[in-house]
Amino acid sequence: MIKIFGAFLTVVVSMAIFSTKARADSLTLNTQSASSPAVVKADSATNTASQQFIYPLSPERKAKLISYSRFNNIWRFADFFISVGLFVLVLFTGWSAKLRNLANKGRYKFFIWWLYLLLFSVLFYVIGFPFDFYRNYLVELKYGFMNQSFGGWFGDSLKALGLTVLLGIIPLWFFYRIIEKSKKWWFWFSLGSIPLLILLIVIAPVFIAPMFNKFTPLENKVLESKILALASKAGIEGSDVFQVNGSRQSSKVNAYVTGLFGTKRIVLYDTIIKNFTEGEIMFVMGHEMGHYVKNHIWQGVGAGFFLILFCLWMANQYLHKFINCFKNPFGFSGLADIASLPLVLLFLNVITFFTQPATNSFSRFHEHQADKYGMEISGVSGETAAIAFDKLSAFNLSDPDPNPIIEFWFYDHPALKKRMQFVRQYRP
């Protein structure tokens, strides 16, 4: 639920926290908005034995894939309505106004807002914890992904909460300060969110991600040299190659290229290194480098600006009227009141849910471009690339052929079946 709470003002912070501790940021190979996939060589007897149970897909594993996919399809809607319900609860009980009253004991407005953010984050964390625990711990444990004890998982969850409170004050302060100063706050905040997002992309790989996982130089130096040669071929210079102990949290596989300027890095999860062949890895890394080479990060920042601009413009059009209608139960009478935060988040949660088809279509276009680039630069066969996708389905229990409506609405990556068909037919 904190992940949804971070969908706006703390979006810049929370998205990075959760993407770096459990998945790659936006540069992933997975077919869903959950975790992402990657690739590497299974060269030990233990790795070979583990693959026999996972890939090729056994009837038992396929049944589990179908069950997990069905659950995810249902949860996408359930999660939306749960988050809406929690925001409504906080608003109509007057809890938000009571938290503001407590925070008003502070002396300066900046610290009042910061204290409110702390109180609200803790409250929202507590009332959302049963759902978060169920989805992100119990379900992942049931399907064999969770590698953490409850204590380890809970510790990471609290760490993410702390970072949200610590860093979330920056966009929060900027948001409410702009509302106080300008009637066109929706435009100025959208514009100001660009440097905030860029700053986060720069610092997240170096400062945030290592708080949840250990990043070390790639142990396989032969593989490292080949990846660096591929990066040089792609025109990506000055990158470091790391392996990360992603298996600390989950058995899902992943790899990504992230960072800007001096923080560029190529990252392989240890789960990938153990379960994919070298050829499959080169294709995956070519795909991830394609995102970087084709400036998908910058395009995403630009698209994000227009999405935030649209959402906040809509908020400015309707939230004032909504507050006037319910100011008594809410306990606040203006948008500039810090107690309005859950209302702002509620509105944005709803509008972004219904704009997902557009944003995900944009993302799927980028992923297709990256698939094409990965084929061109890696030089692997279409069958090798297709097997990489097939393994992603098996290891991450990703539905390779989802319902078209589900894919259209929720998938930010093309269905794996389509991607497999493309790489088998494509001739660079």
C-alpha positions as CSV (number, residue, x, y, z in Angstrom):
1,M,0.0,0.0,0.0
2,I,2.9,2.4,0.6
3,K,3.8,1.8,-3.1
4,I,0.4,3.2,-4.0
5,F,0.7,6.0,-1.5
6,G,3.9,6.9,-3.2
7,A,2.1,7.2,-6.5
8,F,2.3,11.0,-6.5
9,L,4.0,13.4,-4.1
10,T,6.4,10.7,-2.8
11,V,6.2,9.0,-6.2
12,V,9.7,10.1,-6.9
13,V,10.9,8.6,-3.7
14,S,8.7,5.6,-3.2
15,M,8.9,4.4,-6.7
16,A,12.7,4.3,-6.5
17,I,12.6,2.6,-3.1
18,F,10.4,-0.2,-4.2
19,S,11.9,-0.6,-7.6
20,T,15.4,-0.9,-6.3
21,K,14.7,-3.2,-3.5
22,A,12.5,-5.7,-5.3
23,R,12.8,-5.0,-9.0
24,A,14.6,-2.8,-11.5
25,D,13.3,0.7,-12.1
26,S,11.5,1.1,-15.4
27,L,14.1,-0.7,-17.4
28,T,12.9,-4.3,-17.1
29,L,12.2,-7.3,-19.2
30,N,9.2,-8.6,-17.4
31,T,5.7,-8.8,-18.9
32,Q,4.0,-7.3,-15.8
33,S,4.5,-4.4,-13.5
34,A,5.8,-6.8,-10.9
35,S,9.3,-8.0,-11.2
36,S,11.7,-8.1,-14.1
37,P,13.8,-10.8,-15.7
38,A,17.3,-11.4,-16.8
39,V,19.8,-13.9,-17.9
40,V,22.9,-15.9,-17.1
41,K,24.9,-19.1,-17.2
42,A,23.9,-22.2,-15.2
43,D,27.2,-23.9,-14.9
44,S,27.0,-25.7,-11.6
45,A,25.3,-29.0,-10.8
46,T,23.1,-27.3,-8.3
47,N,21.9,-24.7,-10.9
48,T,21.2,-27.5,-13.4
49,A,19.2,-29.4,-10.9
50,S,17.1,-26.2,-10.0
51,Q,16.4,-25.6,-13.6
52,Q,15.0,-29.1,-14.0
53,F,12.2,-28.2,-11.6
54,I,11.5,-24.8,-13.2
55,Y,12.6,-25.0,-16.9
56,P,11.4,-26.5,-19.1
57,L,8.0,-25.8,-17.6
58,S,6.6,-28.9,-15.9
59,P,2.8,-29.6,-15.6
60,E,3.0,-28.6,-11.9
61,R,4.9,-25.4,-12.6
62,K,2.4,-24.5,-15.4
63,A,-0.5,-25.0,-13.0
64,K,1.2,-22.7,-10.6
65,L,1.8,-20.1,-13.3
66,I,-1.9,-20.2,-14.2
67,S,-2.9,-19.8,-10.6
68,Y,-0.4,-17.0,-9.9
69,S,-1.5,-15.1,-13.1
70,R,-5.1,-15.4,-12.2
71,F,-4.4,-14.1,-8.7
72,N,-2.5,-11.1,-10.1
73,N,-5.3,-10.3,-12.5
74,I,-7.8,-10.2,-9.6
75,W,-5.4,-8.3,-7.3
76,R,-4.8,-5.5,-9.8
77,F,-8.5,-4.5,-9.3
78,A,-8.6,-5.4,-5.6
79,D,-5.5,-3.3,-4.9
80,F,-7.1,-0.3,-6.5
81,F,-10.3,-0.6,-4.5
82,I,-8.5,-1.3,-1.3
83,S,-6.3,1.9,-1.7
84,V,-9.4,3.9,-2.6
85,G,-11.1,2.6,0.5
86,L,-8.2,3.4,2.8
87,F,-8.0,7.0,1.5
88,V,-11.7,7.4,1.9
89,L,-11.5,6.1,5.5
90,V,-8.7,8.5,6.4
91,L,-10.7,11.4,4.9
92,F,-14.2,10.8,6.2
93,T,-13.2,9.8,9.7
94,G,-11.4,13.2,10.0
95,W,-8.2,11.4,10.8
96,S,-6.2,13.5,8.4
97,A,-7.4,16.7,10.0
98,K,-6.6,15.3,13.5
99,L,-3.1,14.4,12.3
100,R,-2.7,18.0,11.0
101,N,-3.8,19.3,14.4
102,L,-1.1,17.2,16.1
103,A,1.5,18.4,13.6
104,N,0.5,22.0,14.1
105,K,2.3,21.9,17.5
106,G,5.4,22.4,15.5
107,R,6.9,25.8,15.3
108,Y,7.8,26.2,11.6
109,K,5.6,25.3,8.6
110,F,8.2,23.2,7.0
111,F,8.5,21.0,10.1
112,I,4.7,21.0,10.6
113,W,4.4,19.5,7.1
114,W,7.2,17.1,7.8
115,L,5.6,15.9,11.0
116,Y,2.3,15.5,9.2
117,L,4.0,13.4,6.6
118,L,5.5,11.2,9.3
119,L,2.1,10.8,11.1
120,F,0.2,10.1,7.9
121,S,2.8,7.7,6.5
122,V,2.8,5.7,9.7
123,L,-1.0,5.7,9.9
124,F,-1.4,4.6,6.2
125,Y,1.3,2.0,6.7
126,V,-0.5,0.5,9.7
127,I,-4.0,0.4,8.2
128,G,-2.6,-0.9,4.9
129,F,-0.2,-3.4,6.5
130,P,-2.6,-6.5,6.5
131,F,-3.0,-6.1,2.7
132,D,0.7,-5.4,2.1
133,F,1.7,-8.4,4.3
134,Y,-0.8,-10.7,2.5
135,R,0.2,-9.7,-1.1
136,N,3.9,-9.1,-0.8
137,Y,4.8,-11.7,1.8
138,L,2.3,-14.5,2.1
139,V,1.4,-14.7,-1.6
140,E,5.1,-14.6,-2.6
141,L,5.9,-17.2,0.0
142,K,3.1,-19.4,-1.2
143,Y,4.3,-19.4,-4.8
144,G,7.9,-20.0,-3.8
145,F,9.4,-16.6,-4.5
146,M,9.9,-15.3,-1.0
147,N,13.4,-16.0,0.4
148,Q,13.2,-13.7,3.4
149,S,12.0,-14.4,6.9
150,F,9.1,-12.3,8.1
151,G,11.6,-10.3,10.2
152,G,13.8,-9.6,7.1
153,W,10.8,-8.6,5.0
154,F,9.4,-6.5,7.7
155,G,12.7,-4.8,8.2
156,D,13.0,-3.8,4.6
157,S,9.4,-2.6,4.7
158,L,10.2,-0.3,7.6
159,K,13.3,0.9,5.9
160,A,11.3,1.9,2.9
161,L,8.8,3.7,5.1
162,G,11.6,5.6,6.8
163,L,13.1,6.6,3.4
164,T,9.7,7.8,2.2
165,V,9.3,10.0,5.3
166,L,12.9,11.3,5.1
167,L,12.9,12.1,1.4
168,G,9.2,12.6,0.7
169,I,9.2,16.0,2.4
170,I,11.0,17.5,-0.6
171,P,8.2,17.1,-3.1
172,L,5.6,17.5,-0.4
173,W,7.0,20.9,0.7
174,F,7.3,22.0,-2.9
175,F,3.7,21.0,-3.7
176,Y,2.0,22.8,-0.9
177,R,4.3,25.8,-1.1
178,I,3.5,26.2,-4.8
179,I,-0.3,25.9,-4.0
180,E,0.1,28.8,-1.6
181,K,2.0,31.0,-4.0
182,S,0.3,30.5,-7.4
183,K,-3.1,29.7,-8.9
184,K,-1.2,27.8,-11.6
185,W,0.4,25.6,-9.0
186,W,-0.5,22.5,-11.2
187,F,1.8,23.8,-14.0
188,W,4.7,24.9,-11.8
189,F,4.8,21.7,-9.7
190,S,4.7,19.6,-12.9
191,L,7.7,21.6,-14.2
192,G,9.5,21.3,-10.9
193,S,9.0,17.6,-10.8
194,I,11.4,17.1,-13.7
195,P,14.6,18.0,-11.9
196,L,13.3,16.1,-8.8
197,L,12.8,12.9,-10.9
198,I,16.2,13.3,-12.7
199,L,17.9,13.8,-9.3
200,L,16.3,10.6,-8.1
201,I,17.4,8.6,-11.1
202,V,20.9,9.8,-10.5
203,I,21.1,9.1,-6.7
204,A,18.9,6.0,-6.5
205,P,21.4,3.5,-7.9
206,V,24.2,4.7,-5.7
207,F,22.5,5.6,-2.4
208,I,19.0,4.0,-2.2
209,A,19.4,0.6,-3.9
210,P,22.4,-0.5,-1.7
211,M,20.3,0.0,1.4
212,F,18.3,-3.1,0.4
213,N,20.9,-5.2,-1.5
214,K,24.6,-5.8,-1.7
215,F,26.1,-4.7,-5.0
216,T,29.5,-6.2,-5.9
217,P,31.6,-6.3,-9.1
218,L,30.6,-9.1,-11.4
219,E,32.6,-12.2,-10.3
220,N,32.5,-13.8,-13.8
221,K,35.2,-11.6,-15.4
222,V,34.8,-13.3,-18.8
223,L,31.1,-12.4,-18.8
224,E,32.0,-8.9,-17.5
225,S,34.4,-8.3,-20.4
226,K,31.8,-9.4,-22.9
227,I,29.1,-7.2,-21.4
228,L,31.4,-4.2,-21.4
229,A,32.4,-4.9,-25.0
230,L,28.7,-4.9,-25.8
231,A,28.2,-1.7,-23.9
232,S,31.1,-0.1,-25.8
233,K,29.5,-1.3,-29.1
234,A,26.3,0.4,-28.0
235,G,28.2,3.6,-27.2
236,I,27.7,3.3,-23.5
237,E,31.0,4.3,-21.9
238,G,32.0,4.6,-18.3
239,S,29.6,2.0,-17.0
240,D,30.3,-0.4,-14.1
241,V,29.0,-4.0,-14.1
242,F,27.5,-5.2,-10.8
243,Q,25.9,-8.3,-9.5
244,V,23.3,-7.9,-6.8
245,N,22.1,-10.4,-4.3
246,G,18.5,-10.2,-5.4
247,S,17.9,-13.7,-4.1
248,R,18.1,-12.2,-0.7
249,Q,14.4,-11.2,-1.2
250,S,13.1,-13.2,-4.1
251,S,13.9,-16.1,-6.5
252,K,12.7,-14.0,-9.4
253,V,15.2,-13.1,-12.1
254,N,16.1,-9.6,-13.2
255,A,18.7,-7.4,-14.9
256,Y,18.8,-3.7,-15.8
257,V,20.8,-0.7,-16.9
258,T,20.1,2.4,-14.9
259,G,21.5,5.8,-13.8
260,L,22.5,8.9,-15.5
261,F,25.7,10.8,-16.0
262,G,28.3,9.4,-13.6
263,T,26.0,6.9,-12.0
264,K,25.5,4.6,-15.0
265,R,25.6,1.0,-14.0
266,I,24.8,-2.4,-15.5
267,V,23.2,-4.8,-12.9
268,L,22.7,-8.5,-13.0
269,Y,20.7,-10.3,-10.3
270,D,22.4,-13.4,-8.9
271,T,19.3,-15.4,-9.8
272,I,19.9,-14.5,-13.4
273,I,23.6,-15.4,-13.3
274,K,22.7,-18.9,-12.0
275,N,19.9,-19.7,-14.4
276,F,20.6,-18.3,-17.9
277,T,23.1,-19.0,-20.6
278,E,25.7,-16.5,-21.8
279,G,23.9,-16.0,-25.1
280,E,20.6,-15.4,-23.4
281,I,22.3,-12.9,-21.1
282,M,23.9,-11.0,-24.0
283,F,20.4,-10.6,-25.6
284,V,18.9,-9.4,-22.3
285,M,21.7,-6.9,-21.7
286,G,21.4,-5.7,-25.3
287,H,17.7,-5.1,-24.6
288,E,18.4,-3.2,-21.5
289,M,21.1,-1.1,-23.3
290,G,18.6,-0.4,-25.9
291,H,16.5,1.5,-23.4
292,Y,19.5,3.6,-22.6
293,V,20.7,4.2,-26.1
294,K,17.3,5.1,-27.4
295,N,16.8,7.7,-24.5
296,H,13.8,6.0,-23.1
297,I,14.6,7.4,-19.7
298,W,14.5,10.9,-21.0
299,Q,11.3,10.2,-23.0
300,G,9.8,8.7,-19.9
301,V,10.6,11.9,-17.9
302,G,9.0,14.0,-20.7
303,A,5.9,11.8,-20.8
304,G,5.8,11.9,-17.0
305,F,5.7,15.6,-17.1
306,F,2.7,15.7,-19.3
307,L,0.9,13.0,-17.3
308,I,1.5,14.9,-14.0
309,L,0.5,18.1,-15.7
310,F,-2.8,16.6,-16.9
311,C,-3.5,14.9,-13.5
312,L,-2.9,18.1,-11.5
313,W,-4.8,20.2,-13.9
314,M,-7.8,17.9,-13.4
315,A,-7.2,18.0,-9.7
316,N,-7.4,21.8,-9.8
317,Q,-10.6,21.7,-11.7
318,Y,-12.5,19.4,-9.4
319,L,-10.9,19.1,-5.9
320,H,-11.9,22.6,-4.8
321,K,-15.6,21.8,-5.4
322,F,-15.2,18.4,-3.7
323,I,-13.7,20.0,-0.7
324,N,-16.6,22.5,-0.4
325,C,-19.1,19.7,-0.4
326,F,-17.3,17.6,2.3
327,K,-15.4,20.2,4.3
328,N,-17.2,19.3,7.5
329,P,-16.4,15.6,7.7
330,F,-12.9,16.2,6.1
331,G,-12.0,18.9,8.7
332,F,-10.4,21.2,6.1
333,S,-11.7,23.8,3.7
334,G,-8.9,24.4,1.2
335,L,-6.5,22.5,-1.0
336,A,-3.6,24.4,0.6
337,D,-4.3,22.7,3.9
338,I,-1.8,19.8,4.5
339,A,-4.7,17.7,5.6
340,S,-5.8,17.5,2.0
341,L,-2.9,15.2,1.1
342,P,-5.0,12.0,1.2
343,L,-7.6,13.6,-1.0
344,V,-5.0,14.6,-3.6
345,L,-3.6,11.1,-3.5
346,L,-7.0,9.5,-3.8
347,F,-7.8,11.6,-6.8
348,L,-4.5,10.8,-8.5
349,N,-4.8,7.1,-7.7
350,V,-8.2,7.1,-9.5
351,I,-7.1,9.1,-12.5
352,T,-3.8,7.2,-13.0
353,F,-5.7,3.9,-12.8
354,F,-7.9,5.0,-15.8
355,T,-4.9,6.4,-17.8
356,Q,-3.0,3.2,-17.5
357,P,-3.9,2.0,-21.0
358,A,-2.3,5.0,-22.5
359,T,0.9,5.0,-20.3
360,N,1.3,1.2,-20.7
361,S,0.9,1.4,-24.5
362,F,3.7,4.0,-24.5
363,S,5.9,1.6,-22.4
364,R,5.1,-1.4,-24.6
365,F,6.3,0.6,-27.6
366,H,9.6,1.2,-25.8
367,E,9.9,-2.4,-24.9
368,H,9.4,-3.5,-28.5
369,Q,12.1,-1.1,-29.6
370,A,14.4,-2.5,-26.9
371,D,13.7,-6.1,-28.1
372,K,14.6,-5.1,-31.6
373,Y,17.8,-3.3,-30.5
374,G,18.8,-6.3,-28.4
375,M,18.5,-8.6,-31.4
376,E,20.5,-6.3,-33.5
377,I,23.4,-5.5,-31.2
378,S,23.8,-8.9,-29.4
379,G,23.9,-11.0,-32.7
380,V,22.2,-14.0,-31.0
381,S,19.8,-16.2,-32.8
382,G,16.0,-15.7,-32.6
383,E,15.7,-19.0,-30.8
384,T,18.2,-18.0,-28.1
385,A,16.2,-14.8,-27.5
386,A,12.9,-16.7,-27.5
387,I,14.3,-19.2,-24.9
388,A,15.3,-16.3,-22.7
389,F,11.6,-15.1,-22.8
390,D,10.4,-18.6,-22.2
391,K,12.6,-18.9,-19.1
392,L,11.3,-15.6,-17.8
393,S,7.8,-17.0,-18.0
394,A,8.9,-20.1,-16.2
395,F,11.0,-18.6,-13.5
396,N,8.8,-15.6,-12.7
397,L,5.5,-17.3,-13.4
398,S,4.6,-14.7,-16.0
399,D,1.6,-15.4,-18.2
400,P,3.0,-15.6,-21.7
401,D,-0.5,-15.2,-23.3
402,P,-2.7,-13.0,-21.1
403,N,-6.2,-11.9,-21.9
404,P,-5.9,-9.0,-24.5
405,I,-7.9,-6.7,-22.2
406,I,-5.6,-7.4,-19.3
407,E,-2.6,-6.8,-21.5
408,F,-4.0,-3.6,-22.9
409,W,-4.9,-2.2,-19.4
410,F,-2.2,-3.4,-17.1
411,Y,0.9,-4.7,-19.0
412,D,3.7,-2.3,-19.5
413,H,5.6,-4.9,-21.5
414,P,4.2,-6.8,-24.5
415,A,3.0,-10.4,-23.8
416,L,5.9,-12.8,-23.8
417,K,4.2,-14.9,-26.5
418,K,4.3,-11.9,-28.8
419,R,7.9,-11.2,-28.0
420,M,8.9,-14.7,-28.6
421,Q,7.2,-14.7,-32.0
422,F,8.9,-11.4,-32.9
423,V,12.4,-12.5,-32.1
424,R,12.0,-15.8,-33.9
425,Q,10.9,-14.0,-37.1
426,Y,13.1,-10.9,-36.9
427,R,16.2,-10.8,-39.1
428,P,18.5,-7.8,-38.2
